[in-house]
Amino acid sequence: MARQELARFLRDRRERLRPQDIGLPADPHRRTPGLRREEVAELAHMSVDYYTRLEQARGPRPSPRILDGLVGALRLAPAERSHLFRLAGASAPPGVRAVRRVRPHIAQMLLRLPNTAAIVTDAGYDVVAWNPLAQALLGDDLGRHGNLARRRFLGQGRAYESSSAEEFGHIVVARLRRAADRYPRDPALAALLRELGAGSEEFRQIWDERPVHAPGHRTKTIDHPSAGTLRLNCDVLLVPEDDQEVVLITADPGSPAARTIRRLAGAVAS
């Protein structure tokens, strides 16, 4: 049964791809829907006979190396990659690099949240998307100095006094430790960890403590340079297929901070 499901999955993905998706010229006289088997086999660096047997549910159980070749050949998204490995009865090893591109529907969602500052961070704490209210709260340099780990430990970008600074340091290190385990071959992540380790004794101490923190609801008080003291709620939504987090920053209804946020939201909207 598993072989049949794997075969159907491969055929379905192959027939959905167009030649131009892999850099081939479009051919109006092409009879085969999607790609040909030999094209997929070449992209995946395997023989046509081996790939054909997989599609016919006759092949042996493919190795992780073979499966990752198929992931690249069929242009599979992270969630599809995990599904392919499950169908083949294998555990999907972590990807080579953290996903640093936000999905369009996630980016659009940030713009539809009234009176809510929202950012998206990747596994290495790069801010990969944000809405205007988040920029008003966290600084105009959010795009240029948009790594929250560097802000926290190296003082890069606008930094505010915050009641949760110590706790957030442990949260950052816990997540970066998980990222280092998941993406041991990611050069950008490795460079970030070297930079933090060289530039912050506090980071090195917390790293050695091996903190464990899960994302969730937290309250913090920050001293904004123009808006004053704000008591804010931070809630995290996970985007597990991309190992990203959506951070929603709000204030309690009717509170002074809520009135300030509405004023900031009106200013950035105009």
C-alpha positions as CSV (number, residue, x, y, z in Angstrom):
1,M,0.0,0.0,0.0
2,A,2.8,2.4,0.9
3,R,4.6,1.7,-2.4
4,Q,1.4,2.5,-4.3
5,E,0.9,5.8,-2.4
6,L,4.5,6.8,-3.1
7,A,4.1,5.9,-6.8
8,R,0.9,8.0,-7.0
9,F,2.6,11.0,-5.3
10,L,5.6,10.9,-7.6
11,R,3.4,10.7,-10.7
12,D,1.1,13.5,-9.5
13,R,4.0,15.9,-8.8
14,R,5.8,15.0,-12.1
15,E,2.6,15.7,-14.1
16,R,2.0,19.0,-12.4
17,L,5.4,20.4,-13.3
18,R,5.9,22.3,-16.6
19,P,9.1,22.3,-18.7
20,Q,9.6,26.0,-18.0
21,D,9.5,25.3,-14.3
22,I,12.9,23.5,-14.7
23,G,14.4,25.9,-17.3
24,L,13.3,24.0,-20.4
25,P,11.6,25.9,-23.3
26,A,7.8,25.5,-23.6
27,D,6.8,23.1,-26.4
28,P,3.2,23.5,-27.7
29,H,3.5,20.1,-29.4
30,R,4.5,18.3,-26.3
31,R,2.1,15.3,-25.6
32,T,3.2,14.4,-22.1
33,P,1.5,16.2,-19.3
34,G,4.1,17.7,-17.1
35,L,7.6,16.4,-17.2
36,R,8.8,13.2,-18.8
37,R,10.2,10.4,-16.6
38,E,13.7,10.7,-18.1
39,E,13.7,14.5,-17.3
40,V,12.9,13.8,-13.7
41,A,15.5,11.0,-13.5
42,E,18.2,13.3,-14.9
43,L,17.4,16.1,-12.5
44,A,17.4,13.6,-9.6
45,H,20.7,12.0,-10.7
46,M,19.3,8.5,-11.1
47,S,18.7,6.1,-13.9
48,V,15.4,6.3,-15.9
49,D,14.8,2.6,-15.1
50,Y,15.1,3.1,-11.3
51,Y,12.8,6.1,-11.4
52,T,10.3,4.3,-13.6
53,R,10.2,1.4,-11.1
54,L,9.4,3.8,-8.3
55,E,6.5,5.2,-10.2
56,Q,5.3,1.7,-10.9
57,A,5.5,0.7,-7.3
58,R,8.1,-1.9,-8.2
59,G,11.3,-0.3,-6.9
60,P,13.1,-1.0,-3.6
61,R,12.7,1.4,-0.7
62,P,14.6,4.6,-1.7
63,S,17.4,5.9,0.5
64,P,17.4,9.4,2.0
65,R,19.9,10.5,-0.7
66,I,17.6,9.3,-3.4
67,L,14.6,11.0,-1.8
68,D,16.4,14.3,-1.5
69,G,17.3,14.0,-5.2
70,L,13.6,13.6,-6.0
71,V,12.8,16.6,-3.7
72,G,15.0,18.8,-5.9
73,A,13.9,17.4,-9.2
74,L,10.2,17.7,-8.4
75,R,10.6,21.2,-6.7
76,L,8.9,20.0,-3.5
77,A,8.0,22.4,-0.7
78,P,9.2,21.6,2.8
79,A,5.8,20.1,3.8
80,E,5.8,18.0,0.6
81,R,9.4,16.8,1.3
82,S,8.3,15.6,4.8
83,H,5.3,13.8,3.2
84,L,7.6,12.1,0.6
85,F,9.8,10.8,3.3
86,R,6.9,9.5,5.3
87,L,5.5,7.7,2.3
88,A,8.9,6.1,1.8
89,G,9.1,5.0,5.4
90,A,12.0,7.2,6.2
91,S,12.7,10.0,8.6
92,A,13.2,13.3,6.9
93,P,16.6,14.7,7.9
94,P,16.7,18.5,8.5
95,G,17.1,20.7,5.5
96,V,20.5,22.2,4.6
97,R,19.4,25.8,5.3
98,A,16.8,27.6,7.4
99,V,13.8,28.9,5.3
100,R,14.3,32.7,5.0
101,R,11.5,33.5,2.6
102,V,8.0,34.1,4.0
103,R,5.0,32.6,2.4
104,P,2.9,35.3,0.5
105,H,-0.3,34.5,2.4
106,I,1.6,34.9,5.7
107,A,2.9,38.3,4.6
108,Q,-0.5,39.4,3.5
109,M,-2.0,38.4,6.8
110,L,0.3,40.8,8.7
111,L,-1.4,43.7,6.9
112,R,-4.9,42.6,7.9
113,L,-4.4,42.8,11.7
114,P,-5.8,46.0,13.1
115,N,-4.0,47.5,16.1
116,T,-1.6,44.6,16.1
117,A,2.2,44.8,15.5
118,A,3.3,41.6,13.8
119,I,6.6,40.2,12.6
120,V,7.8,36.9,11.2
121,T,11.1,35.4,12.3
122,D,13.0,32.5,10.8
123,A,14.9,29.8,12.7
124,G,17.9,32.1,13.2
125,Y,15.8,35.1,14.4
126,D,16.0,37.1,11.2
127,V,12.9,39.2,10.8
128,V,11.7,38.1,7.4
129,A,8.4,40.1,7.3
130,W,6.7,42.8,9.4
131,N,3.8,45.2,9.2
132,P,4.0,49.1,9.5
133,L,2.9,49.1,13.1
134,A,5.7,46.7,14.1
135,Q,8.2,49.0,12.4
136,A,6.8,52.0,14.4
137,L,7.2,50.0,17.6
138,L,10.5,48.2,16.9
139,G,12.3,50.9,14.8
140,D,12.6,52.1,11.2
141,D,15.8,50.1,10.9
142,L,13.9,46.8,11.3
143,G,14.8,45.7,7.8
144,R,18.5,46.7,8.0
145,H,19.0,45.4,11.6
146,G,16.3,42.8,11.6
147,N,18.0,40.0,13.5
148,L,16.5,39.9,17.0
149,A,19.5,37.8,18.4
150,R,21.9,40.5,17.3
151,R,19.7,43.2,18.7
152,R,19.5,41.4,22.0
153,F,23.1,40.4,22.5
154,L,25.1,42.8,20.3
155,G,23.0,45.9,20.6
156,Q,22.5,46.2,16.8
157,G,19.5,48.3,15.7
158,R,17.1,50.2,18.0
159,A,16.9,48.6,21.4
160,Y,14.5,49.4,24.2
161,E,14.6,48.8,27.9
162,S,12.4,45.9,28.4
163,S,11.2,44.0,31.5
164,S,11.6,40.7,29.7
165,A,15.1,41.2,28.4
166,E,16.7,38.5,30.6
167,E,14.0,36.0,29.8
168,F,14.1,36.8,26.1
169,G,17.8,36.1,26.1
170,H,17.2,32.6,27.2
171,I,14.3,32.2,24.7
172,V,16.6,33.3,21.9
173,V,19.4,30.9,22.8
174,A,17.0,28.0,23.2
175,R,15.7,28.6,19.7
176,L,19.1,29.0,18.2
177,R,20.3,25.8,19.8
178,R,17.3,24.0,18.1
179,A,18.2,25.7,14.8
180,A,21.9,24.6,15.1
181,D,20.7,21.0,15.6
182,R,18.3,21.2,12.6
183,Y,20.5,23.0,10.2
184,P,24.1,22.0,11.0
185,R,25.2,22.9,7.4
186,D,23.6,26.3,7.2
187,P,26.6,28.8,6.7
188,A,24.5,31.9,7.6
189,L,23.4,30.4,10.8
190,A,26.9,29.2,11.7
191,A,28.2,32.7,11.0
192,L,25.6,34.2,13.3
193,L,26.5,31.8,16.2
194,R,30.2,32.6,15.8
195,E,29.4,36.3,15.8
196,L,27.2,36.1,18.9
197,G,29.7,33.9,20.7
198,A,32.6,36.2,19.9
199,G,30.7,39.4,20.8
200,S,28.7,38.5,23.9
201,E,29.9,36.9,27.1
202,E,26.2,36.7,28.2
203,F,25.4,34.7,25.1
204,R,28.2,32.3,25.8
205,Q,27.0,31.8,29.4
206,I,23.4,31.2,28.4
207,W,24.5,28.8,25.6
208,D,26.4,26.7,28.1
209,E,23.3,26.5,30.3
210,R,21.3,24.8,27.5
211,P,18.1,26.6,28.2
212,V,14.7,25.0,27.1
213,H,11.9,27.4,26.3
214,A,8.7,26.9,24.3
215,P,7.0,29.8,22.4
216,G,3.8,31.1,23.9
217,H,2.2,34.0,25.6
218,R,4.4,36.6,27.4
219,T,3.9,40.1,28.8
220,K,6.6,42.7,28.6
221,T,7.0,46.4,29.5
222,I,9.1,48.5,27.1
223,D,10.2,52.1,27.2
224,H,9.5,53.5,23.7
225,P,11.5,56.6,22.9
226,S,8.5,58.6,21.8
227,A,5.5,56.7,23.1
228,G,6.7,56.2,26.6
229,T,6.2,53.1,28.8
230,L,4.0,50.4,27.1
231,R,2.8,47.2,28.7
232,L,2.4,44.7,25.8
233,N,1.4,41.2,25.1
234,C,3.4,38.9,22.8
235,D,1.9,35.8,21.4
236,V,3.6,33.4,19.0
237,L,2.0,31.4,16.2
238,L,4.1,28.7,14.6
239,V,4.6,28.1,10.8
240,P,6.0,24.6,11.3
241,E,6.6,23.7,7.7
242,D,9.0,26.6,7.4
243,D,10.3,26.6,11.0
244,Q,9.2,30.2,11.4
245,E,7.3,32.1,14.0
246,V,4.7,34.9,13.7
247,V,4.9,37.2,16.7
248,L,1.8,39.2,17.5
249,I,2.3,42.3,19.7
250,T,-0.9,43.7,21.3
251,A,-2.1,45.6,24.4
252,D,-4.9,44.9,26.8
253,P,-8.2,46.5,25.6
254,G,-8.8,49.9,27.2
255,S,-5.3,50.2,28.6
256,P,-3.1,53.3,28.0
257,A,-0.8,51.1,25.8
258,A,-3.8,50.2,23.7
259,R,-4.6,53.9,23.2
260,T,-1.0,54.5,22.2
261,I,-1.0,51.6,19.8
262,R,-4.2,52.9,18.1
263,R,-2.5,56.3,17.8
264,L,0.6,54.8,16.3
265,A,-1.5,52.6,13.9
266,G,-3.4,55.7,12.8
267,A,-0.1,57.6,12.2
268,V,1.4,54.9,10.1
269,A,-1.9,54.4,8.1
270,S,-1.9,58.0,7.2
